[in-house]
Amino acid sequence: MPVDYHLHTFRCGHARGRMADYVRAARKRGLREIGFADHVPLYFCPPERRPSGLAMTESELPQYVDDVLALRAANPDLPVRLGIEADFVPGREAELAALLSGYPFDYVLGSVHYIDGWGFDQTELLDGYRNWDPDALYRRYFLLVQEAARSGLFDVLAHPDLLKKFGCRPGGDLTALYRETASVIAGSGIGVEVNTAGLRAPVAEIYPHPAFLAACRELNIPVTLGSDAHRPEEVGFGYHAAVALLRRAGYDRLAVFQERRRRLVPL
């Protein structure tokens, strides 16, 4: 079933276009279900130190929720889910749980964008890669992904190997680390996202790597699909490539959500 569970909005500061235009684009591309999942406020940063252009503010969150719910009501023939993308930061789990608890989300995407305060996926912070041995960096990143899975805060892990975005690759084989991480995710009972935004990034590869996805399939970890669209024309981006990747890994079903409850539908 054509779905896209990872749509952003202008409120994050680095996306553009009206939310209604995302819905229109979804219809044009034949999607059967969509979900907005904009960036949660940067709860882990003091308000006076929060960088602009990365996420909505706490004051914008209620309106974001209202806008998604209004689009749902206006489009009864196209399920519009209320999602959120939430950064995992160790030690700040209680704050995030409190923030999420106040809203009727259908699903929560968990993501790791920061390693010890370094926003590794931000173009202006690329120099940070020079401070790490790639093998140690990958180990550190996937340990954070594992912590996120264990936290119980999320329904799905978004772009679970985002670290490769700019082409950083370790020297060693990642198979064992993929399997270790997949085992933790499977034990947590949550899913992973197949995210096509990697095709638009320097790495030019879907998240996650085929070997990581294969490890997930071996453990029957459910999967969702997302374009990570930051403009209407990106809605549904790379859908056919993602489906082909999923089929090669042995998947024939997708996870969809409503009120934090998961069900599986044919791919």
N, C-alpha and C positions, 0 to 999 in steps of 0.2 A: 504494500500500500504506500503510495507516495506521500511522505510526511517530511516536515522540516521543523524541528523542535529548537532551533537556535537562531532566533531573529532578535536583533538589537533595535534600539530606537535612538532618536536624536538626543534623548536625555543623558546618555552616557558621555556625550561630548565629542565622540569621534565617529559617530554615524550620522547619516543624513536621510531626509525623506520623511514624509508623513506616514504614520502607522497604517492608515487606510490604504496607502499605496503599496505597502508590503502585502496586505491582504489581496489587493487586486492582482499583484504580481503572482501570488500563490495560485489564484484562480486561473490565470492565464497559463501557468505551467502545469496545470492539472493536478495540483496537490490536493489530497483528501483530508489532511489535518495539519495544523500548524501550531506553533507555540512561540510566544515572545519570551525571551530569556535575557533581559538586559542586565547589566552589571549592578550588583548590589552596592549600596554605599560603602565607602572605604572605612568600615567600622573600626579597623585596626590601626588607623592613623589619627592622631589628634586633629581636630577640625582645622586648626590654624596651619597645619603642615600637609594637608591633603593636596596633592597635585591636581590641577584642573584637567578636564578632558579625558578622564579615565573611567568615571562612574557617576551615576546620579547621586544627589545628596539625599539625606534622610527626609528633608522637606518635600522632595519630589517623588519619593516612593509611593505615598498614598495616591497621588494623581496618576502615576504609572499604572498602578493596580486598577484604578477606576477606568482608565482608558482601555486597557485590555478587556475588562469585563464589558465595557460598552461595545467594543468591536464584536465580542462574542454574541451579545444580544442582537446586534445588527446583522449578523451573518449566521442564522440558525442552521443553514445547510452546510456550513463549513466549520467544523469544530476549531475554535480558537482557544488554546490552552494558556493559562497563566503560569508562566515559569519565571525563574530568576537564575542568574549565574552568580554564584557566591564563591569568593576566594577563600581557600583554606589557609589559615595561619595558625601554627601550633601555639597552644596556650591561650587562644582567644575563642575557643569553642563555645563557651557559655554566652559570650556577647553575640555571636552569630546566631545561636539558637534562639536567644531572646528576640533578636531582630526579625527572624523568619517567622516566629510564632504568631505574630500579629496580623498575618495576611493569609488569605485562602489559596495558597499556591497549589497548582496541580502537580508540579514537580520542581525539584531544585537540582540544578547542575552544579556540581562541585568542580572547582578548577584550582590549579596551582600555577600562579603567575609570578610568585616571589620566592626567592631562596635567600633566607637570612636578610630580608629587606631589599634585596636586589631584584628589580623588575626585569627579568632576563629576556622577556619578549618585546621589550620596548626598544625601538631603533636607536634612540638617543643614548641608550645605556649599553651598547654593544661592547664597549671597552671592558665591561665586567668579565667577559669570557677570558680575557688574558690572565685573570687572577686564579683560574682553575685549571687543573689537569682534567681533560675531558672525561676520563674514566671515573675519577672521583666526583665530578659534577653530575654525571648520569646516576651514579649511585645515590648521591644526596637527593637528587630530584625524585627518583622513584621511591625512596624511603618516605618522602613527603606525600607522594601519591598514595602510598600504602596507609599512612596516617590518616589521610583524608577519607579513605575507604572505611577505615575502622571507626571514624568519628561518629557515625550514625546520623550525620547531618544531611546527607545527600541521597538522592535517588539514582543519579547517574554521574559518572565522572566525565567531564567534558575534555575534548582533545587531549587524551591521556598521555601522549608523548610530545607535548608542545615544545619541549626543550630542543627539538630538532629544527625548529622554525627557521633559523638562519643558517642551517647547514652544519651545525656543530655535531660531530660524530665522535664516539669513543674509538679507541684503537682495538679494543677487545670485542668478543662476541657477546651480544646482549641476550641471547636465548635464555640463559639461566635467570637473569634479572627479570625478563618478561614473564617467565613462568612463576617466579616467586611473587611478583606483583599480581599476576592473574589469580594466584591461589588466595592471596589476601582479599582481593575484590570478591572472589567467589564466596569466601567465608563471610563477607559482610552482607551478602544478599542484594547488592546493588548492581547497576548496569554500567556499561561504557558507551560512549558516543563515538560513532564514526563521523568524523568532521571533515568536510571537504575544503575548509579554508586553507589547509596546507598546500593545496594546488595553486593558490594565489600567493603563497609566500615563497621566499627564496628556496626553500627546500623542495618545492614542487612535488609534494607527496601528501596523500591523505593521512590524517591522524586516525587511528594509530598505524604503525608499521604492520605489514602483513604478518610477520612472525608473531607480533604481540597479539594481533587479532586471532591468529590461529590458536595461541595459548588460551585466549578467552573462550574460544569455541570448544576446546577440549574439556573445559570445565562448565560448559553450558551457561556462561555469563550472558544475560540478555543485552541487546544492543538497541540504541536509538540512532537516528540520522539527523544531522544538522549542517546547514551551510555556513553558520556563523555570519549571516548576512548583516552588513552595516549600511546597505543601501538597497532600495527595492529591486534593482536589477540583479542582485546577488541571491535573491530568494530561490531556493531549489538548485543552486549552483552545484554542478558536478554530481547530480543525483544518479545518473546512469553509471558513472564510474564507481560510485560508492556501492551501488547494488551489485555490480560485477565483482568488486572486492569481497563483499559479504558472501556472495554465492561461492566464490573460490574457497573461502574459509569454511564453507559448509553451513552457513546460516540460511534459513528459509522463513524466519519470522522476525518481526520487529516488536519492541516494547513501546506501548503508548500509555499515557497516564491521565488520570482524572482524580482530583482530590487526594493526591499522593498514593493512589492505588494503581498498580501496574496490571496490564493485561497484554497478551501477545496476539499480534495479527499477522496474516500472511505477508511475506515480503513482496 
